[in-house]
Amino acid sequence: PRKGSPYAMRFKEFSKKQLKALTWWCDTSPHKGLDAIICDGAVRSGKTLCLSLSFAMWAIYGAPPGNLAMCGKTILSLKRNVVEPLCEALRQTGIAHRLKASENRLTIGKGANARTVFLYGGKDEGSAALIQGITLSGILLDEVALMPHSFVEQALARCSVKGSRFFMSCNPEHPYHWFYTGWILKAAEKNALYLHFTMKDNPSLSPEIISRYKSLYSGAFYDRFVLGKWVAPEGLVYPMFSHAHIVDELPEFERYAVSCDYGTVNPLSAGLWGESEGAWYRLREYYYDSKKSGVLKTDEEYADAIAELTSAIWPEAVVADPSAASFIACLRRRGLTVEPALNSVADGVRLVAGALRGKRLFFHRSCADAIREFSLYRWDEKAQGDVPLKRDDHAMDDIRYFAMRFLLPEAEGAGGFCAVSVARADDRGRPCQKRPLYG
């Protein structure tokens, strides 16, 4: 190793799984006809270095002509975690390479075999524009689960050259992450080789180091970082939510409703619901985050989105965020029946949880943001009482609004009659005993 190099390393041997990642594209490999490789699993399992080496070897000896690309969450993390260790490995193996950091470009090989690899960061939705327009012969996506879906889809779409291939690696996230559901669970459909790594697949780790890592984590983080499992974090508000609540086909519906959580700077989330034989289904949804897009929308534009969401369906009611007075007025001017939602967090969470347990709430697979938030919506451990954290909660709020309007009478068994409690005060503003308010 180069003296003083922070990436100094010595290769001893590769595990069987690492060798498979290194050689999957070779002519003698049984996987040579596949289009992609996906490597996920535990931290420090050796998947990143092996995949980047495999990509470099393929670039020289197997890739079709054209430009290549390597992508990370950011340019800085890509250079630090992938490019610089790869350059050290290439130096040790005697392969010519040159990194032009100022141009975000890496050249692998020399002479007629030299290949140009462009470096990109995929930190947010706007990053998709950076890679748009280029034609690629292959791409490596490091920590692909941390990148926006739009960036990854745009990056893969750039690989239009015949014989182009995808190299993807990541550590696990939550089990409803778009990459897990869309790629790992569908690896065969995507014509991809899926390799799951554990620390035992990295021969360079001593038993003492493995034991140290095992002692660092517990619970869900142990399952993710040590075992490499795609599991939900601890403290979930709805731990009963599972793949059984996600459907691909929808029945005929008897009536329809819409629920909406309003946001200008924060996301706006709206869902279209249909009832069939006592169960409610979220058919489709609209979710807009102005922070990601960089563009604020008006009430009229949001109302247009609600109209597109419902299409030819006329909902029985639109249950809207009670704080969104101007938006409610905008929807009413369009002839919709709009009701301000009952914003009781504890009661709403209880109703949604009960409906999930009773298999009375289902979600079409296209409702990706609601499914995503179910796996992230957590209790605030520092709060006094049962209070969820105010993040990853916009679809969760609109679902609560829906539950308080359409599930509360059913949960109470009152046949459309419900009772809630509100605080009252006397003429001097002193609090009185709570009394039921009927409706």
CORDAUR-V918456 format. One record per pair of residues at least 24 apart in sequence whose C-alpha atoms are under 8 Angstrom apart, sorted by sequence separation. I is the first residue (numbers start at 1). J is the second residue. If there is no record, write none. Layout:
# CORDAUR-V918456
I|J  I|J
This chain:
# CORDAUR-V918456
123|147  124|148  125|149  127|151  128|152  131|155  134|158  135|159  136|160  137|161  144|168  146|170  252|276  265|289  266|290  267|291  285|309  303|327  122|147  123|148  125|150  126|151  133|158  135|160  136|161  137|162  141|166  143|168  144|169  145|170  251|276  265|290  266|291  284|309  370|395  122|148  125|151  128|154  132|158  135|161  137|163  138|164  139|165  140|166  141|167  142|168  143|169  144|170  145|171  264|290  265|291  369|395  370|396  124|151  128|155  131|158  137|164  138|165  139|166  140|167  141|168  142|169  143|170  145|172  199|226  299|326  303|330  18|46  22|50  136|164  137|165  138|166  139|167  140|168  141|169  142|170  143|171  145|173  198|226  299|327  303|331  18|47  21|50  22|51  75|104  122|151  149|178  198|227  21|51  52|82  122|152  149|179  198|228  300|330  22|53  23|54  197|228  250|281  265|296  299|330  18|50  22|54  145|177  196|228  264|296  21|54  25|58  49|82  53|86  250|283  264|297  48|82  52|86  145|179  144|179  26|62  49|85  53|89  270|306  25|62  49|86  53|90  272|309  271|309  272|310  346|386  78|119  346|387  345|387  78|121  75|119  75|120  74|120  75|121  68|115  70|117  74|121  352|399  60|108  67|115  68|116  69|117  70|118  71|119  72|120  73|121  74|122  352|400  59|108  60|109  66|115  67|116  68|117  69|118  70|119  71|120  72|121  73|122  74|123  351|400  67|117  68|118  69|119  70|120  71|121  72|122  73|123  180|230  67|118  69|120  71|122  173|224  349|400  352|403  56|108  172|224  348|400  351|403  355|407  60|113  171|224  172|225  348|401  351|404  60|114  171|225  60|115  175|230  345|400  348|403  59|115  172|228  174|230  175|231  348|404  351|407  171|228  172|229  173|230  174|231  175|232  256|313  258|315  343|400  347|404  351|408  172|230  173|231  174|232  256|314  257|315  260|318  262|320  343|401  172|231  173|232  174|233  256|315  257|316  258|317  259|318  260|319  261|320  262|321  342|401  82|142  255|315  256|316  257|317  258|318  259|319  260|320  261|321  341|401  351|411  255|316  256|317  257|318  258|319  259|320  260|321  341|402  257|319  262|324  342|404  341|404  342|405  78|142  341|405  262|327  69|136  67|135  68|136  71|139  66|135  67|136  68|137  69|138  70|139  71|140  72|141  73|142  66|136  67|137  68|138  69|139  70|140  71|141  72|142  73|143  66|137  67|138  68|139  69|140  70|141  71|142  72|143  73|144  65|137  70|142  72|144  64|137  73|146  63|137  73|147  63|138  72|147  7|84  321|398  7|85  320|398  9|88  282|361  8|88  9|89  279|359  280|360  281|361  282|362  283|363  284|364  321|401  7|88  279|360  280|361  281|362  282|363  283|364  285|366  320|401  278|360  279|361  280|362  281|363  282|364  284|366  285|367  287|369  319|401  279|362  281|364  284|367  319|402  283|367  55|140  282|367  319|405  1|88  52|140  1|92  48|142  66|161  64|161  64|162  64|163  63|163  64|164  63|164  287|395  245|356  55|167  237|349  240|353  245|359  250|364  238|353  241|356  247|362  249|364  51|167  240|356  245|361  246|362  247|363  248|364  51|168  240|357  245|362  246|363  247|364  248|365  51|169  245|363  246|364  247|365  246|365  48|169  47|169  269|394  270|395  268|394  269|395  267|394  271|398  35|163  43|171  270|398  271|399  35|164  36|165  37|166  38|167  39|168  40|169  41|170  42|171  269|398  35|165  36|166  37|167  38|168  39|169  40|170  41|171  42|172  35|166  36|167  37|168  38|169  39|170  40|171  41|172  36|168  40|172  241|374  261|394  261|395  238|374  261|397  238|375  261|398  260|398  236|375  238|377  259|398  236|376  237|377  259|399  236|377  237|378  260|401  233|375  236|378  237|379  259|401  232|375  233|376  235|378  236|379  259|402  232|376  234|378  235|379  258|402  38|184  47|197  46|197  237|388  45|197  45|198  46|199  36|190  38|192  45|199  35|190  36|191  37|192  38|193  39|194  40|195  41|196  42|197  43|198  44|199  45|200  46|201  35|191  36|192  37|193  38|194  39|195  40|196  41|197  42|198  43|199  45|201  46|202  34|191  35|192  36|193  37|194  38|195  39|196  40|197  41|198  42|199  45|202  34|192  37|195  39|197  44|202  34|193  31|193  126|292  125|292  126|293  124|292  125|293  21|195  17|195  17|197  42|224  43|225  18|201  41|224  42|225  43|226  17|201  18|202  41|225  42|226  16|201  42|227  43|228  15|201  41|227  42|228  15|202  41|228  42|229  14|202  15|203  40|228  41|229  14|203  13|203  178|368  12|203  12|204  176|371  177|372  176|372  176|375  175|375  174|375  174|376
